[in-house]
Amino acid sequence: MGSKREKELSKKLVIERRVLFACTVMIGLSVILWIAAVSTDWWFTVSGGPNGIYVNETKRFFLRSHSGLWRICRTTYNTTLGGGVAVRAEDAPVNVTGRVVLFTLERDHGLLNVYKELSYEIKKRNKDLKRENSTPKSNAAEKCKFHAMFPADTNIRLDPSIDKTILNYTRSEASFSIISLMLMILGFIFSVYTFRNPRYMFKRLAGVIHFLTCGCVLAVIEVLINSIEYERKHLPFTFPRGATYSYGFSIVLAWLVFIMLLVSGCAFLLYSRKRKGNKAPTEEIAMADEPTIIGR
């Protein structure tokens, strides 16, 4: 009976070691994935549609943007007519164009064919303008800039892409992302140490750190989601009216890190129970889980 019981305890110990080893590997992978998520600019993307959305502040058409915790990249373009003035098809100077064409046709063809030729020329001009606005934009340009964390009050008033509320969101995202990374590295170190010292208190400590890190990662995700909603309602420069948004691969990595941390925290707490005396699979674990008197 004793031999059979020892085999069962040894089998459970092997399973425990394998599970905790897998969780430790996941924590190490989480560090890499979290660094990748935090350092990339694809947490969410905003699209202005195939033709873009006209933004009054820049006098350009907004095509798309992708944003991260530290930086935002916007792609815009402008359509030009002759002198390089940005216009839309519906803003084309039809009346002026008509008068110019009328004068030219009167001079070259006489009055008999004026109205027929004039109608044809105006329709042709409008079709050319619409075709120019519906084809891929050769002058589209992408511009990236880092989020201003602590701008002066004057810059806040002049910059249409920020206000005090969105600054608080941005600072919170940046702060919790750094805290998460530090806790993640600390949790990985304690997870590795549990294999050197199997005492239950180190497993509990590692599990608690994993849960704290999990909460910080969730805070980053939730703050980002709320900031998107705020920008959609209050910052038309960053999120033009009529634009749509979608989440990018960076936030997918963040959710994956959250799940791995949650699973690892549960596993370390589950296997952190005390096993003293005949409940311990080995004498080493039995001695490690005995009460320790810390003297001076």
N, C-alpha and C positions, 0 to 999 in steps of 0.2 A: 504493500500500500504506500509506504513511504517513498519507494522508488518511483511508483507511478505518479504520485503527487509532485515529486520533484521534476519529473519530465514535463508535466503540464505547466508548472510554474516557469520552467526553462523555455518552453514553447511560447508562453505568453510574453516572456522577456524578449525573445527574439523578435516577435511581432511588434512589441513596443519600440524596440530599437530601430526597426526598419521604418515604422511610421514616423518616429521623431526625426530620423535621418532624412526621410523624404520631405518632411516639413521644413527642416533646416535648409535643404537644397532649394525649396520653394522660396524661402525668405531671401536667400542669396540671389535667386532669379528675380525676386520682387525688387531688390535694390537696383538691378540693371534696368528692368522695365520701367521703374519709377523715374530713374534718371532720363531714360529715353522719352517718357511722356512729358516730363517737366521741361525738357530742353527743346521740344518740337513745337511748331506753331499750328498744329492741326487739331485743336480741341473742338473747334466748331468753325463752320464755313457759312458765309452769307452770300447769296446769289441774287443778282439783279435781273436775271433772265437773259435771253439771247441778245436783246438789244440794249440792255442796261437801263438804269434809272438816272434821270438828270438830277444833279445835286447843285443847288443854287450857290452854296458856299464856295465851291471849286469851279463852277461853270464847266463841269465835265460830267460824263456819263459813268456811273458806277456799274461795273460788271460783276465783280465778286471780291471777296476778301476771306482770308483764313487767319485765325487768331489763336494765340497760346497764352500762357501765363505771363510771359515776359515781352512778347512782341506781336504786332499785327501787320499783315501785308495786304494792301489794297491794289486791285487792278482797275484802272479807269482809262477812258479814252475821250477824245473830242472829235467831232466831225467838222470839217472846214469847207468853206466855199470861197475860192479865189483868194481873198485877203486874209484868210485864216481865222475868221470869226466863227465860233462854235454855234451851230444852229441845229434845229430839229426839222424833220420833214414838214410838220404842221406849221412851223414858223417861217417857212420859205417866203420870200418877198414876192408873191405872185403878182401883185398889182404893178410893182416897179418893173418886174421882168416883162410883164405884158406891154407896158408903155415902151420899153426899149425895143422889144421885138416888133411892135407896131411901127415905130419910126423906121426901123431897118427895112421892113417889108414894104412900107410905103415908098421908100426910096428906090428899092430894087425891082419890085413887081407891080407897082401901081395899086389902086384901090380895089380892083375887082377881086383879087385873091387874098386880100388882107385878112378877113375874118376866118377864112378857112385855114390859112397858114398859121394865123395866130393861135387858133384853138389847138392845132397839132403841136406847135412849139411849146405851149404851156403844159400840155399833157406829157410831152416828152421830158420837159424839165422836172416835173413832179415825180415821174417814174424814176428818173435818174437819182433824185434825192432819196426816194424811198429805198431804192436798191443799194445806195451807199450806206444807209442806216441799218439795213438788214443783213449785209454781208459781214464776214469777219473783219474786225477792226485792225488795220495794219499799224495804227499808231497807239494801240493799247500799251500801257506801261504799268508795271508792278512796282510799288514803292513800299518798303518795309520800314518800320520804326519801332523802337522799344517803348513800352508803356512808361509814361512819366509817373514815378512814384511820389515824388515830393516837389511838385512844381510850385512856383510862386503864384500868389493870388492873381496877379496880372495875367499870367499865362493861362490860368484857369478860365478867366473871363474871355480871353481872346481865342482860345482853342475850342472849336465846336465839338470836338470828339470826347471831351472830358467834362465832368463836373465833380463836386465834392463827394457825391454818393458813389459814383463809379470808381473814384479813387480809393474809397474805403474798401470796395469789393476787390480791387486789384491788389491792394496792400495785404488784405486778408488771404487771398489766394497765394501770394508769394510767401508770406510768413508761414502759413500752414504747410506749404510744399517743402520748405527748408526744414521745419520741425519734423515733418514726416520722414524725411530722408535721414536725419540724425537718429531718430528713434528706431528706424529700420535697421541701420547699421549696428546700433547698440543691441537690439533684439537678436540680430544674427550672431553677434559675439557671445551673448549669453546662451543662445541655443547650442552653439558649438561647445561651450564650457560644460553643458549638462552631460556630455559624453565623457568628459574627464572626471567630473564630480557628480555622481548620480543622485545627490541629495535632493529631496523633494522641493525644498525652498527655492533652489535655482530654477527648477522647471516652472514653478509658479511665477517666479519673477519674469522669466522669459515669456510665459503666456500672457501676463498682465501687460508687458511692454508691447507684445503683438497686438493686443486689443487697443491700447492707446494709439499705436500707429494706425491701426484700422480706422479709428475714429477721426484722426487727423486727415487721412486720405479722403474719407467720406465728407469731411468739412470742405476740403478743396473742391470736390465735385459739386456739392450742393451750392456753395458760394458762386461757382462758375455758372451753374444753371440759373440761379437767381439774377446774376449780372446780365445774362443774355436777355432775360425777360425785361429787365430795367432798360437796357439799351433799345430794345424793340419799341418800348413805349415812350421813352424820353430823349433818346439821342438819334434823331433822324440822319445826322451826318454819318455815324457809324453803321446804323441800321436804317437805310432809307425806307420810306413808306412803300409797301408793296413787295419788298424783298422777302425772300424765304431763307431759312437756315437749316442746317443739318449738322450732326455731330461727326467729328473726324476720328481717326484712328488713335489719337492721343488719349481721348477720354475712354476709349475701349481698353487701352492699356491700363488706365487708372482703375477702371472697374475690375479688371483681371487681378491687379495688385490687391485691391480691397478684398476680393474673394479668397485669395491665397493667404492673406494675413488673418482673415477670420477663421479659416480652416486650421491654420497653424496654431492660433491662440487657443482654440477649442481643444486641439490634440494635446498641447503641452499642459493645459489645466486638467484634462482628463487623466493623464498619466502622472500627475503630481501628487497623488494620494500617498499617504504614509504606508509603508510595508515593513513592519518590525517583527522580529522573532521568526516563527515558523511561516508567516505570511510572505516573507521575502524569498525570492527565487535563489538568491545567492547570499553568502555571508557578507560580502562587500556592501550590498545594498542594505542589508539589515543593520550593519554598523553605521552606514551613512545616514539612515533615517532615525537613529537613536537621538534623544535629546542631547544637546551640547550646551555645556555651561561655559559661558564666555567670562573669563576672569580678567583681572587687570594685568 
